[in-house]
Amino acid sequence: MKNYMKIHKSSLLIFVAFFLLYGCATKIPFDQTCLTCINSQRIGCIGGECPETIMVGGNCIATIIETGEKITLNYILSQEKITPTSGIPLTIAKIKGQYFITGKDFNKLWILSPTSNQAKIRGVLFPEKNLQMPPVFEMSEGNLLMRGAKNEYTFVYNIKNKKWITPVRVKAGA
């Protein structure tokens, strides 16, 4: 009987230890969000300026100073019919693991979904043409709010549904 109790207690302890360890491996929500160059949450923009492109050989690169990430923009610039050069002002946001990029003379919002050292890329036309660029990015109920520097326009891009929300009902910073 004593041996049975020892085995039973050992089994119970193993079960409890397994349960505790398994409980520690539970997945939790982890929201990756980083906004760059907005008035309320400016992160590492030198002198209040938005990030700018630099040329490294024939590659036009945007560097996110806060994280050290580098994005080669040649493909995006060719799609926008912009000559790669240093000094193109950009607006960049990282929301839930995706990067949202636009800049001076852009006609689209570019969405990058990283996988390893590459990213799937998709361009989304702006809801209107001839917007003052680059815009300011903010958060609005978990989505990307894009507005003119002087509030001359405001649009919200719904990240989950992958489309612009119209009409816009804005709750900035939410």
TALINGI-V175764 format. One line per field, one symbol per residue. ss: DSSP state (h for helix, s for strand, l for the rest). psi: psi as a letter, one per 20 degrees, with the letter a starting at -180 (. if undefined). burial: 1 if it has 24 or more other C-alpha atoms within 12 Angstrom, else 0. Layout:
ss = ???
psi = ???
burial = ???
//
This chain:
ss = lhhhhhhhhhhhhhhhhhhhhhhhllllllllsssllllllllllhhhlllslsssllssssssllllsssslhhhhhhlllllllllsssssssllssssssllllssssssssllssssssssllllllllllsssssllsssssllllllsssssllllsssllllllsll
psi = hghghgggggggggggggggghhhjqqqpooopopplqghlpokppkjqrqqqqpncjppqppohhijqpppjggghhhilppprqjopqppqopliqppprapjqiqppppoqocjrpqqpppqqhqrlqpqqapqrqoljropprqhkkiqpqpooggilrqpqqpopnqi.
burial = 000000000000000000000000000000000111110001101000011111000001111100000111110110000001000111111111011111111111111100000000101101000011111111110111111000001111101000011000010100
//
